[in-house]
Amino acid sequence: MMSGGMNGGFWGFGFFGILIAIAIIAIIVWMMKPEKKSSDLNLHETLKERLARGEISEEEYDRLKKKISEQ
């Protein structure tokens, strides 16, 4: 009986094909996660600027800074 090529396997690569599929999925998941640190830094900079311009009080600055850090 003829099997017609490689005997089963995952896309014809066997274990190596499975590893490639897992790596691709991991890269996609990693790329889709939000970058919290850079967005937090931008928010902190915005708060500092608003405080410097007198738009918010020091108490409001401290409250918002703490709220951002808790997220």
PQR file of N, CA, C, O and H, with PARSE charges and radii, in Angstrom:
ATOM      1  N   MET A   1       0.844  -1.173   0.000 -0.4000 1.5000
ATOM      2  CA  MET A   1       0.000   0.000   0.000 -0.0000 2.0000
ATOM      3  C   MET A   1       0.889   1.236   0.000  0.5500 1.7000
ATOM      4  O   MET A   1       1.870   1.286   0.742 -0.5500 1.4000
ATOM      5  N   MET A   2       0.569   2.227  -0.811 -0.4000 1.5000
ATOM      6  CA  MET A   2       1.377   3.437  -0.925 -0.0000 2.0000
ATOM      7  C   MET A   2       0.789   4.533  -0.035  0.5500 1.7000
ATOM      8  O   MET A   2      -0.425   4.727   0.023 -0.5500 1.4000
ATOM      9  H   MET A   2      -0.228   2.187  -1.414  0.4000 1.0000
ATOM     10  N   SER A   3       1.667   5.230   0.644 -0.4000 1.5000
ATOM     11  CA  SER A   3       1.186   6.267   1.559 -0.0000 2.0000
ATOM     12  C   SER A   3       1.160   7.640   0.901  0.5500 1.7000
ATOM     13  O   SER A   3       0.508   8.544   1.425 -0.5500 1.4000
ATOM     14  H   SER A   3       2.654   5.073   0.597  0.4000 1.0000
ATOM     15  N   GLY A   4       1.823   7.828  -0.194 -0.4000 1.5000
ATOM     16  CA  GLY A   4       1.757   9.076  -0.929 -0.0000 2.0000
ATOM     17  C   GLY A   4       2.607  10.190  -0.333  0.5500 1.7000
ATOM     18  O   GLY A   4       2.134  11.324  -0.260 -0.5500 1.4000
ATOM     19  H   GLY A   4       2.352   7.094  -0.619  0.4000 1.0000
ATOM     20  N   GLY A   5       3.798   9.932   0.083 -0.4000 1.5000
ATOM     21  CA  GLY A   5       4.666  10.990   0.597 -0.0000 2.0000
ATOM     22  C   GLY A   5       5.116  10.690   2.002  0.5500 1.7000
ATOM     23  O   GLY A   5       5.299   9.532   2.381 -0.5500 1.4000
ATOM     24  H   GLY A   5       4.183   9.011   0.023  0.4000 1.0000
ATOM     25  N   MET A   6       5.292  11.731   2.763 -0.4000 1.5000
ATOM     26  CA  MET A   6       5.730  11.546   4.141 -0.0000 2.0000
ATOM     27  C   MET A   6       4.613  10.911   4.945  0.5500 1.7000
ATOM     28  O   MET A   6       3.437  11.205   4.735 -0.5500 1.4000
ATOM     29  H   MET A   6       5.144  12.671   2.456  0.4000 1.0000
ATOM     30  N   ASN A   7       4.972  10.077   5.825 -0.4000 1.5000
ATOM     31  CA  ASN A   7       4.000   9.342   6.609 -0.0000 2.0000
ATOM     32  C   ASN A   7       3.385  10.226   7.685  0.5500 1.7000
ATOM     33  O   ASN A   7       3.896  10.300   8.803 -0.5500 1.4000
ATOM     34  H   ASN A   7       5.928   9.838   5.995  0.4000 1.0000
ATOM     35  N   GLY A   8       2.311  10.880   7.353 -0.4000 1.5000
ATOM     36  CA  GLY A   8       1.621  11.719   8.324 -0.0000 2.0000
ATOM     37  C   GLY A   8       2.447  12.941   8.645  0.5500 1.7000
ATOM     38  O   GLY A   8       2.921  13.650   7.757 -0.5500 1.4000
ATOM     39  H   GLY A   8       1.895  10.819   6.445  0.4000 1.0000
ATOM     40  N   GLY A   9       2.605  13.166   9.898 -0.4000 1.5000
ATOM     41  CA  GLY A   9       3.379  14.335  10.292 -0.0000 2.0000
ATOM     42  C   GLY A   9       2.527  15.583  10.247  0.5500 1.7000
ATOM     43  O   GLY A   9       1.428  15.589   9.692 -0.5500 1.4000
ATOM     44  H   GLY A   9       2.220  12.590  10.619  0.4000 1.0000
ATOM     45  N   PHE A  10       3.036  16.606  10.821 -0.4000 1.5000
ATOM     46  CA  PHE A  10       2.335  17.887  10.885 -0.0000 2.0000
ATOM     47  C   PHE A  10       2.866  18.740   9.763  0.5500 1.7000
ATOM     48  O   PHE A  10       3.997  19.218   9.842 -0.5500 1.4000
ATOM     49  H   PHE A  10       3.928  16.601  11.272  0.4000 1.0000
ATOM     50  N   TRP A  11       2.088  18.947   8.722 -0.4000 1.5000
ATOM     51  CA  TRP A  11       2.467  19.649   7.501 -0.0000 2.0000
ATOM     52  C   TRP A  11       3.690  19.004   6.848  0.5500 1.7000
ATOM     53  O   TRP A  11       4.439  19.669   6.132 -0.5500 1.4000
ATOM     54  H   TRP A  11       1.169  18.558   8.658  0.4000 1.0000
ATOM     55  N   GLY A  12       3.886  17.734   7.091 -0.4000 1.5000
ATOM     56  CA  GLY A  12       5.000  17.038   6.488 -0.0000 2.0000
ATOM     57  C   GLY A  12       6.316  17.247   7.205  0.5500 1.7000
ATOM     58  O   GLY A  12       7.338  16.733   6.749 -0.5500 1.4000
ATOM     59  H   GLY A  12       3.277  17.194   7.672  0.4000 1.0000
ATOM     60  N   PHE A  13       6.337  17.976   8.303 -0.4000 1.5000
ATOM     61  CA  PHE A  13       7.578  18.245   9.012 -0.0000 2.0000
ATOM     62  C   PHE A  13       7.681  17.507  10.345  0.5500 1.7000
ATOM     63  O   PHE A  13       8.723  17.551  10.998 -0.5500 1.4000
ATOM     64  H   PHE A  13       5.507  18.394   8.673  0.4000 1.0000
ATOM     65  N   GLY A  14       6.615  16.835  10.748 -0.4000 1.5000
ATOM     66  CA  GLY A  14       6.649  16.110  12.007 -0.0000 2.0000
ATOM     67  C   GLY A  14       6.780  17.029  13.210  0.5500 1.7000
ATOM     68  O   GLY A  14       6.106  18.056  13.294 -0.5500 1.4000
ATOM     69  H   GLY A  14       5.768  16.800  10.217  0.4000 1.0000
ATOM     70  N   PHE A  15       7.643  16.662  14.133 -0.4000 1.5000
ATOM     71  CA  PHE A  15       7.817  17.411  15.375 -0.0000 2.0000
ATOM     72  C   PHE A  15       8.286  18.835  15.101  0.5500 1.7000
ATOM     73  O   PHE A  15       7.869  19.761  15.797 -0.5500 1.4000
ATOM     74  H   PHE A  15       8.191  15.828  14.065  0.4000 1.0000
ATOM     75  N   PHE A  16       9.141  19.026  14.104 -0.4000 1.5000
ATOM     76  CA  PHE A  16       9.640  20.354  13.747 -0.0000 2.0000
ATOM     77  C   PHE A  16       8.489  21.269  13.312  0.5500 1.7000
ATOM     78  O   PHE A  16       8.488  22.456  13.639 -0.5500 1.4000
ATOM     79  H   PHE A  16       9.479  18.274  13.539  0.4000 1.0000
ATOM     80  N   GLY A  17       7.534  20.741  12.595 -0.4000 1.5000
ATOM     81  CA  GLY A  17       6.364  21.521  12.174 -0.0000 2.0000
ATOM     82  C   GLY A  17       5.519  21.968  13.352  0.5500 1.7000
ATOM     83  O   GLY A  17       4.991  23.080  13.356 -0.5500 1.4000
ATOM     84  H   GLY A  17       7.534  19.777  12.329  0.4000 1.0000
ATOM     85  N   ILE A  18       5.389  21.112  14.344 -0.4000 1.5000
ATOM     86  CA  ILE A  18       4.634  21.464  15.548 -0.0000 2.0000
ATOM     87  C   ILE A  18       5.335  22.602  16.281  0.5500 1.7000
ATOM     88  O   ILE A  18       4.686  23.540  16.743 -0.5500 1.4000
ATOM     89  H   ILE A  18       5.817  20.209  14.340  0.4000 1.0000
ATOM     90  N   LEU A  19       6.663  22.520  16.389 -0.4000 1.5000
ATOM     91  CA  LEU A  19       7.417  23.592  17.048 -0.0000 2.0000
ATOM     92  C   LEU A  19       7.265  24.916  16.311  0.5500 1.7000
ATOM     93  O   LEU A  19       7.138  25.963  16.945 -0.5500 1.4000
ATOM     94  H   LEU A  19       7.191  21.758  16.014  0.4000 1.0000
ATOM     95  N   ILE A  20       7.276  24.883  14.990 -0.4000 1.5000
ATOM     96  CA  ILE A  20       7.095  26.104  14.205 -0.0000 2.0000
ATOM     97  C   ILE A  20       5.712  26.688  14.453  0.5500 1.7000
ATOM     98  O   ILE A  20       5.579  27.901  14.620 -0.5500 1.4000
ATOM     99  H   ILE A  20       7.379  24.032  14.475  0.4000 1.0000
ATOM    100  N   ALA A  21       4.684  25.854  14.481 -0.4000 1.5000
ATOM    101  CA  ALA A  21       3.323  26.327  14.721 -0.0000 2.0000
ATOM    102  C   ALA A  21       3.202  26.966  16.103  0.5500 1.7000
ATOM    103  O   ALA A  21       2.571  28.013  16.245 -0.5500 1.4000
ATOM    104  H   ALA A  21       4.792  24.869  14.345  0.4000 1.0000
ATOM    105  N   ILE A  22       3.795  26.350  17.116 -0.4000 1.5000
ATOM    106  CA  ILE A  22       3.760  26.901  18.470 -0.0000 2.0000
ATOM    107  C   ILE A  22       4.492  28.234  18.512  0.5500 1.7000
ATOM    108  O   ILE A  22       4.026  29.175  19.155 -0.5500 1.4000
ATOM    109  H   ILE A  22       4.307  25.498  17.001  0.4000 1.0000
ATOM    110  N   ALA A  23       5.625  28.327  17.838 -0.4000 1.5000
ATOM    111  CA  ALA A  23       6.391  29.580  17.811 -0.0000 2.0000
ATOM    112  C   ALA A  23       5.592  30.688  17.133  0.5500 1.7000
ATOM    113  O   ALA A  23       5.592  31.822  17.613 -0.5500 1.4000
ATOM    114  H   ALA A  23       6.004  27.563  17.316  0.4000 1.0000
ATOM    115  N   ILE A  24       4.923  30.388  16.044 -0.4000 1.5000
ATOM    116  CA  ILE A  24       4.113  31.387  15.336 -0.0000 2.0000
ATOM    117  C   ILE A  24       2.983  31.880  16.226  0.5500 1.7000
ATOM    118  O   ILE A  24       2.730  33.083  16.295 -0.5500 1.4000
ATOM    119  H   ILE A  24       4.923  29.467  15.655  0.4000 1.0000
ATOM    120  N   ILE A  25       2.305  30.972  16.902 -0.4000 1.5000
ATOM    121  CA  ILE A  25       1.211  31.351  17.799 -0.0000 2.0000
ATOM    122  C   ILE A  25       1.737  32.209  18.947  0.5500 1.7000
ATOM    123  O   ILE A  25       1.114  33.205  19.312 -0.5500 1.4000
ATOM    124  H   ILE A  25       2.511  29.995  16.845  0.4000 1.0000
ATOM    125  N   ALA A  26       2.880  31.828  19.516 -0.4000 1.5000
ATOM    126  CA  ALA A  26       3.457  32.598  20.620 -0.0000 2.0000
ATOM    127  C   ALA A  26       3.829  34.007  20.176  0.5500 1.7000
ATOM    128  O   ALA A  26       3.616  34.964  20.920 -0.5500 1.4000
ATOM    129  H   ALA A  26       3.386  31.018  19.219  0.4000 1.0000
ATOM    130  N   ILE A  27       4.379  34.146  18.981 -0.4000 1.5000
ATOM    131  CA  ILE A  27       4.748  35.470  18.462 -0.0000 2.0000
ATOM    132  C   ILE A  27       3.511  36.326  18.249  0.5500 1.7000
ATOM    133  O   ILE A  27       3.519  37.512  18.577 -0.5500 1.4000
ATOM    134  H   ILE A  27       4.551  33.368  18.376  0.4000 1.0000
ATOM    135  N   ILE A  28       2.459  35.753  17.711 -0.4000 1.5000
ATOM    136  CA  ILE A  28       1.218  36.498  17.486 -0.0000 2.0000
ATOM    137  C   ILE A  28       0.638  36.972  18.812  0.5500 1.7000
ATOM    138  O   ILE A  28       0.232  38.129  18.926 -0.5500 1.4000
ATOM    139  H   ILE A  28       2.452  34.789  17.444  0.4000 1.0000
ATOM    140  N   VAL A  29       0.591  36.099  19.817 -0.4000 1.5000
ATOM    141  CA  VAL A  29       0.067  36.472  21.135 -0.0000 2.0000
ATOM    142  C   VAL A  29       0.923  37.570  21.755  0.5500 1.7000
ATOM    143  O   VAL A  29       0.391  38.531  22.310 -0.5500 1.4000
ATOM    144  H   VAL A  29       0.921  35.159  19.725  0.4000 1.0000
ATOM    145  N   TRP A  30       2.250  37.435  21.662 -0.4000 1.5000
ATOM    146  CA  TRP A  30       3.161  38.435  22.222 -0.0000 2.0000
ATOM    147  C   TRP A  30       2.984  39.796  21.550  0.5500 1.7000
ATOM    148  O   TRP A  30       3.041  40.829  22.218 -0.5500 1.4000
ATOM    149  H   TRP A  30       2.682  36.655  21.211  0.4000 1.0000
ATOM    150  N   MET A  31       2.773  39.804  20.254 -0.4000 1.5000
ATOM    151  CA  MET A  31       2.613  41.061  19.513 -0.0000 2.0000
ATOM    152  C   MET A  31       1.293  41.752  19.832  0.5500 1.7000
ATOM    153  O   MET A  31       1.194  42.972  19.698 -0.5500 1.4000
ATOM    154  H   MET A  31       2.726  38.966  19.711  0.4000 1.0000
ATOM    155  N   MET A  32       0.291  41.009  20.245 -0.4000 1.5000
ATOM    156  CA  MET A  32      -1.024  41.580  20.489 -0.0000 2.0000
ATOM    157  C   MET A  32      -1.195  42.115  21.907  0.5500 1.7000
ATOM    158  O   MET A  32      -2.160  42.831  22.175 -0.5500 1.4000
ATOM    159  H   MET A  32       0.372  40.019  20.354  0.4000 1.0000
ATOM    160  N   LYS A  33      -0.283  41.785  22.824 -0.4000 1.5000
ATOM    161  CA  LYS A  33      -0.444  42.262  24.190 -0.0000 2.0000
ATOM    162  C   LYS A  33      -0.099  43.753  24.252  0.5500 1.7000
ATOM    163  O   LYS A  33       0.835  44.206  23.589 -0.5500 1.4000
ATOM    164  H   LYS A  33       0.501  41.203  22.606  0.4000 1.0000
ATOM    165  N   PRO A  34      -0.845  44.502  25.037 -0.5600 1.5000
ATOM    166  CA  PRO A  34      -0.589  45.945  25.114  0.2800 2.0000
ATOM    167  C   PRO A  34       0.710  46.239  25.845  0.5500 1.7000
ATOM    168  O   PRO A  34       1.116  45.513  26.752 -0.5500 1.4000
ATOM    169  N   GLU A  35       1.346  47.320  25.430 -0.4000 1.5000
ATOM    170  CA  GLU A  35       2.581  47.744  26.080 -0.0000 2.0000
ATOM    171  C   GLU A  35       2.235  48.706  27.193  0.5500 1.7000
ATOM    172  O   GLU A  35       2.113  49.911  26.976 -0.5500 1.4000
ATOM    173  H   GLU A  35       1.016  47.910  24.693  0.4000 1.0000
ATOM    174  N   LYS A  36       2.080  48.169  28.374 -0.4000 1.5000
ATOM    175  CA  LYS A  36       1.633  48.958  29.514 -0.0000 2.0000
ATOM    176  C   LYS A  36       2.677  49.975  29.951  0.5500 1.7000
ATOM    177  O   LYS A  36       2.322  51.110  30.266 -0.5500 1.4000
ATOM    178  H   LYS A  36       2.179  47.189  28.550  0.4000 1.0000
ATOM    179  N   LYS A  37       3.931  49.610  29.980 -0.4000 1.5000
ATOM    180  CA  LYS A  37       4.958  50.486  30.522 -0.0000 2.0000
ATOM    181  C   LYS A  37       5.091  51.773  29.725  0.5500 1.7000
ATOM    182  O   LYS A  37       5.189  52.848  30.317 -0.5500 1.4000
ATOM    183  H   LYS A  37       4.220  48.687  29.724  0.4000 1.0000
ATOM    184  N   SER A  38       5.096  51.697  28.416 -0.4000 1.5000
ATOM    185  CA  SER A  38       5.252  52.920  27.627 -0.0000 2.0000
ATOM    186  C   SER A  38       4.028  53.812  27.752  0.5500 1.7000
ATOM    187  O   SER A  38       4.160  55.036  27.780 -0.5500 1.4000
ATOM    188  H   SER A  38       5.017  50.823  27.935  0.4000 1.0000
ATOM    189  N   SER A  39       2.833  53.222  27.828 -0.4000 1.5000
ATOM    190  CA  SER A  39       1.638  54.040  27.977 -0.0000 2.0000
ATOM    191  C   SER A  39       1.583  54.673  29.360  0.5500 1.7000
ATOM    192  O   SER A  39       1.125  55.806  29.504 -0.5500 1.4000
ATOM    193  H   SER A  39       2.726  52.228  27.806  0.4000 1.0000
ATOM    194  N   ASP A  40       2.050  53.949  30.387 -0.4000 1.5000
ATOM    195  CA  ASP A  40       2.107  54.516  31.740 -0.0000 2.0000
ATOM    196  C   ASP A  40       3.087  55.679  31.795  0.5500 1.7000
ATOM    197  O   ASP A  40       2.816  56.689  32.443 -0.5500 1.4000
ATOM    198  H   ASP A  40       2.423  53.028  30.270  0.4000 1.0000
ATOM    199  N   LEU A  41       4.227  55.543  31.118 -0.4000 1.5000
ATOM    200  CA  LEU A  41       5.202  56.640  31.106 -0.0000 2.0000
ATOM    201  C   LEU A  41       4.619  57.874  30.446  0.5500 1.7000
ATOM    202  O   LEU A  41       4.837  58.992  30.912 -0.5500 1.4000
ATOM    203  H   LEU A  41       4.447  54.722  30.592  0.4000 1.0000
ATOM    204  N   ASN A  42       3.876  57.679  29.357 -0.4000 1.5000
ATOM    205  CA  ASN A  42       3.240  58.815  28.684 -0.0000 2.0000
ATOM    206  C   ASN A  42       2.217  59.478  29.596  0.5500 1.7000
ATOM    207  O   ASN A  42       2.119  60.704  29.625 -0.5500 1.4000
ATOM    208  H   ASN A  42       3.699  56.770  28.978  0.4000 1.0000
ATOM    209  N   LEU A  43       1.454  58.684  30.341 -0.4000 1.5000
ATOM    210  CA  LEU A  43       0.465  59.251  31.252 -0.0000 2.0000
ATOM    211  C   LEU A  43       1.134  60.027  32.377  0.5500 1.7000
ATOM    212  O   LEU A  43       0.653  61.088  32.776 -0.5500 1.4000
ATOM    213  H   LEU A  43       1.533  57.687  30.317  0.4000 1.0000
ATOM    214  N   HIS A  44       2.235  59.505  32.886 -0.4000 1.5000
ATOM    215  CA  HIS A  44       2.963  60.208  33.947 -0.0000 2.0000
ATOM    216  C   HIS A  44       3.519  61.537  33.430  0.5500 1.7000
ATOM    217  O   HIS A  44       3.475  62.548  34.131 -0.5500 1.4000
ATOM    218  H   HIS A  44       2.625  58.643  32.562  0.4000 1.0000
ATOM    219  N   GLU A  45       4.036  61.529  32.211 -0.4000 1.5000
ATOM    220  CA  GLU A  45       4.556  62.766  31.621 -0.0000 2.0000
ATOM    221  C   GLU A  45       3.437  63.793  31.438  0.5500 1.7000
ATOM    222  O   GLU A  45       3.631  64.981  31.698 -0.5500 1.4000
ATOM    223  H   GLU A  45       4.071  60.708  31.642  0.4000 1.0000
ATOM    224  N   THR A  46       2.281  63.336  30.995 -0.4000 1.5000
ATOM    225  CA  THR A  46       1.139  64.229  30.824 -0.0000 2.0000
ATOM    226  C   THR A  46       0.719  64.824  32.160  0.5500 1.7000
ATOM    227  O   THR A  46       0.412  66.013  32.247 -0.5500 1.4000
ATOM    228  H   THR A  46       2.124  62.371  30.784  0.4000 1.0000
ATOM    229  N   LEU A  47       0.705  64.001  33.197 -0.4000 1.5000
ATOM    230  CA  LEU A  47       0.362  64.508  34.530 -0.0000 2.0000
ATOM    231  C   LEU A  47       1.363  65.572  34.990  0.5500 1.7000
ATOM    232  O   LEU A  47       0.974  66.607  35.530 -0.5500 1.4000
ATOM    233  H   LEU A  47       0.954  63.035  33.127  0.4000 1.0000
ATOM    234  N   LYS A  48       2.654  65.307  34.773 -0.4000 1.5000
ATOM    235  CA  LYS A  48       3.680  66.275  35.163 -0.0000 2.0000
ATOM    236  C   LYS A  48       3.476  67.603  34.434  0.5500 1.7000
ATOM    237  O   LYS A  48       3.598  68.670  35.034 -0.5500 1.4000
ATOM    238  H   LYS A  48       2.971  64.466  34.335  0.4000 1.0000
ATOM    239  N   GLU A  49       3.168  67.534  33.153 -0.4000 1.5000
ATOM    240  CA  GLU A  49       2.941  68.750  32.372 -0.0000 2.0000
ATOM    241  C   GLU A  49       1.720  69.511  32.879  0.5500 1.7000
ATOM    242  O   GLU A  49       1.749  70.737  32.992 -0.5500 1.4000
ATOM    243  H   GLU A  49       3.068  66.667  32.665  0.4000 1.0000
ATOM    244  N   ARG A  50       0.651  68.785  33.184 -0.4000 1.5000
ATOM    245  CA  ARG A  50      -0.563  69.444  33.695 -0.0000 2.0000
ATOM    246  C   ARG A  50      -0.303  70.096  35.047  0.5500 1.7000
ATOM    247  O   ARG A  50      -0.813  71.182  35.320 -0.5500 1.4000
ATOM    248  H   ARG A  50       0.627  67.789  33.093  0.4000 1.0000
ATOM    249  N   LEU A  51       0.484  69.442  35.891 -0.4000 1.5000
ATOM    250  CA  LEU A  51       0.838  70.017  37.189 -0.0000 2.0000
ATOM    251  C   LEU A  51       1.671  71.286  36.985  0.5500 1.7000
ATOM    252  O   LEU A  51       1.440  72.296  37.650 -0.5500 1.4000
ATOM    253  H   LEU A  51       0.898  68.560  35.669  0.4000 1.0000
ATOM    254  N   ALA A  52       2.639  71.231  36.063 -0.4000 1.5000
ATOM    255  CA  ALA A  52       3.502  72.380  35.808 -0.0000 2.0000
ATOM    256  C   ALA A  52       2.703  73.571  35.258  0.5500 1.7000
ATOM    257  O   ALA A  52       3.022  74.721  35.556 -0.5500 1.4000
ATOM    258  H   ALA A  52       2.826  70.411  35.522  0.4000 1.0000
ATOM    259  N   ARG A  53       1.673  73.297  34.464 -0.4000 1.5000
ATOM    260  CA  ARG A  53       0.851  74.381  33.904 -0.0000 2.0000
ATOM    261  C   ARG A  53      -0.186  74.880  34.906  0.5500 1.7000
ATOM    262  O   ARG A  53      -0.861  75.878  34.655 -0.5500 1.4000
ATOM    263  H   ARG A  53       1.413  72.362  34.222  0.4000 1.0000
ATOM    264  N   GLY A  54      -0.314  74.193  36.036 -0.4000 1.5000
ATOM    265  CA  GLY A  54      -1.283  74.599  37.046 -0.0000 2.0000
ATOM    266  C   GLY A  54      -2.695  74.113  36.770  0.5500 1.7000
ATOM    267  O   GLY A  54      -3.647  74.608  37.373 -0.5500 1.4000
ATOM    268  H   GLY A  54       0.235  73.382  36.240  0.4000 1.0000
ATOM    269  N   GLU A  55      -2.845  73.151  35.868 -0.4000 1.5000
ATOM    270  CA  GLU A  55      -4.171  72.624  35.536 -0.0000 2.0000
ATOM    271  C   GLU A  55      -4.717  71.719  36.638  0.5500 1.7000
ATOM    272  O   GLU A  55      -5.930  71.608  36.815 -0.5500 1.4000
ATOM    273  H   GLU A  55      -2.071  72.749  35.378  0.4000 1.0000
ATOM    274  N   ILE A  56      -3.812  71.073  37.379 -0.4000 1.5000
ATOM    275  CA  ILE A  56      -4.231  70.210  38.476 -0.0000 2.0000
ATOM    276  C   ILE A  56      -3.399  70.551  39.711  0.5500 1.7000
ATOM    277  O   ILE A  56      -2.288  71.071  39.603 -0.5500 1.4000
ATOM    278  H   ILE A  56      -2.826  71.163  37.235  0.4000 1.0000
ATOM    279  N   SER A  57      -3.953  70.251  40.881 -0.4000 1.5000
ATOM    280  CA  SER A  57      -3.239  70.488  42.144 -0.0000 2.0000
ATOM    281  C   SER A  57      -2.287  69.330  42.418  0.5500 1.7000
ATOM    282  O   SER A  57      -2.344  68.292  41.759 -0.5500 1.4000
ATOM    283  H   SER A  57      -4.855  69.829  40.968  0.4000 1.0000
ATOM    284  N   GLU A  58      -1.410  69.525  43.404 -0.4000 1.5000
ATOM    285  CA  GLU A  58      -0.493  68.450  43.784 -0.0000 2.0000
ATOM    286  C   GLU A  58      -1.254  67.242  44.315  0.5500 1.7000
ATOM    287  O   GLU A  58      -0.855  66.101  44.081 -0.5500 1.4000
ATOM    288  H   GLU A  58      -1.364  70.369  43.940  0.4000 1.0000
ATOM    289  N   GLU A  59      -2.354  67.491  45.032 -0.4000 1.5000
ATOM    290  CA  GLU A  59      -3.166  66.389  45.555 -0.0000 2.0000
ATOM    291  C   GLU A  59      -3.783  65.589  44.414  0.5500 1.7000
ATOM    292  O   GLU A  59      -3.804  64.359  44.443 -0.5500 1.4000
ATOM    293  H   GLU A  59      -2.678  68.418  45.223  0.4000 1.0000
ATOM    294  N   GLU A  60      -4.284  66.299  43.413 -0.4000 1.5000
ATOM    295  CA  GLU A  60      -4.877  65.626  42.244 -0.0000 2.0000
ATOM    296  C   GLU A  60      -3.795  64.849  41.487  0.5500 1.7000
ATOM    297  O   GLU A  60      -4.030  63.732  41.026 -0.5500 1.4000
ATOM    298  H   GLU A  60      -4.268  67.298  43.389  0.4000 1.0000
ATOM    299  N   TYR A  61      -2.617  65.447  41.367 -0.4000 1.5000
ATOM    300  CA  TYR A  61      -1.492  64.780  40.706 -0.0000 2.0000
ATOM    301  C   TYR A  61      -1.159  63.468  41.421  0.5500 1.7000
ATOM    302  O   TYR A  61      -1.026  62.422  40.786 -0.5500 1.4000
ATOM    303  H   TYR A  61      -2.426  66.354  41.742  0.4000 1.0000
ATOM    304  N   ASP A  62      -1.024  63.537  42.761 -0.4000 1.5000
ATOM    305  CA  ASP A  62      -0.696  62.337  43.542 -0.0000 2.0000
ATOM    306  C   ASP A  62      -1.775  61.269  43.412  0.5500 1.7000
ATOM    307  O   ASP A  62      -1.470  60.083  43.283 -0.5500 1.4000
ATOM    308  H   ASP A  62      -1.132  64.387  43.277  0.4000 1.0000
ATOM    309  N   ARG A  63      -3.039  61.694  43.446 -0.4000 1.5000
ATOM    310  CA  ARG A  63      -4.155  60.746  43.339 -0.0000 2.0000
ATOM    311  C   ARG A  63      -4.150  60.057  41.976  0.5500 1.7000
ATOM    312  O   ARG A  63      -4.299  58.838  41.892 -0.5500 1.4000
ATOM    313  H   ARG A  63      -3.286  62.658  43.550  0.4000 1.0000
ATOM    314  N   LEU A  64      -3.979  60.836  40.916 -0.4000 1.5000
ATOM    315  CA  LEU A  64      -3.987  60.260  39.566 -0.0000 2.0000
ATOM    316  C   LEU A  64      -2.760  59.385  39.324  0.5500 1.7000
ATOM    317  O   LEU A  64      -2.861  58.336  38.687 -0.5500 1.4000
ATOM    318  H   LEU A  64      -3.858  61.827  40.984  0.4000 1.0000
ATOM    319  N   LYS A  65      -1.616  59.806  39.824 -0.4000 1.5000
ATOM    320  CA  LYS A  65      -0.395  59.013  39.671 -0.0000 2.0000
ATOM    321  C   LYS A  65      -0.555  57.655  40.347  0.5500 1.7000
ATOM    322  O   LYS A  65      -0.154  56.629  39.797 -0.5500 1.4000
ATOM    323  H   LYS A  65      -1.534  60.658  40.341  0.4000 1.0000
ATOM    324  N   LYS A  66      -1.143  57.655  41.542 -0.4000 1.5000
ATOM    325  CA  LYS A  66      -1.374  56.394  42.261 -0.0000 2.0000
ATOM    326  C   LYS A  66      -2.356  55.516  41.488  0.5500 1.7000
ATOM    327  O   LYS A  66      -2.173  54.302  41.395 -0.5500 1.4000
ATOM    328  H   LYS A  66      -1.469  58.488  41.989  0.4000 1.0000
ATOM    329  N   LYS A  67      -3.383  56.130  40.943 -0.4000 1.5000
ATOM    330  CA  LYS A  67      -4.397  55.372  40.182 -0.0000 2.0000
ATOM    331  C   LYS A  67      -3.782  54.726  38.943  0.5500 1.7000
ATOM    332  O   LYS A  67      -4.098  53.581  38.618 -0.5500 1.4000
ATOM    333  H   LYS A  67      -3.531  57.116  41.019  0.4000 1.0000
ATOM    334  N   ILE A  68      -2.910  55.452  38.253 -0.4000 1.5000
ATOM    335  CA  ILE A  68      -2.239  54.911  37.068 -0.0000 2.0000
ATOM    336  C   ILE A  68      -1.358  53.726  37.450  0.5500 1.7000
ATOM    337  O   ILE A  68      -1.338  52.711  36.754 -0.5500 1.4000
ATOM    338  H   ILE A  68      -2.653  56.382  38.517  0.4000 1.0000
ATOM    339  N   SER A  69      -0.633  53.859  38.555 -0.4000 1.5000
ATOM    340  CA  SER A  69       0.277  52.801  39.000 -0.0000 2.0000
ATOM    341  C   SER A  69      -0.453  51.528  39.409  0.5500 1.7000
ATOM    342  O   SER A  69       0.107  50.437  39.300 -0.5500 1.4000
ATOM    343  H   SER A  69      -0.649  54.684  39.121  0.4000 1.0000
ATOM    344  N   GLU A  70      -1.689  51.647  39.875 -0.4000 1.5000
ATOM    345  CA  GLU A  70      -2.474  50.490  40.311 -0.0000 2.0000
ATOM    346  C   GLU A  70      -2.981  49.657  39.147  0.5500 1.7000
ATOM    347  O   GLU A  70      -3.299  48.481  39.328 -0.5500 1.4000
ATOM    348  H   GLU A  70      -2.144  52.533  39.964  0.4000 1.0000
ATOM    349  N   GLN A  71      -3.062  50.222  37.985 -0.4000 1.5000
ATOM    350  CA  GLN A  71      -3.640  49.497  36.831 -0.0000 2.0000
ATOM    351  C   GLN A  71      -2.800  48.372  36.387  0.5500 1.7000
ATOM    352  O   GLN A  71      -3.154  47.676  35.436 -0.5500 1.4000
ATOM    353  H   GLN A  71      -2.804  51.177  37.837  0.4000 1.0000
TER
END
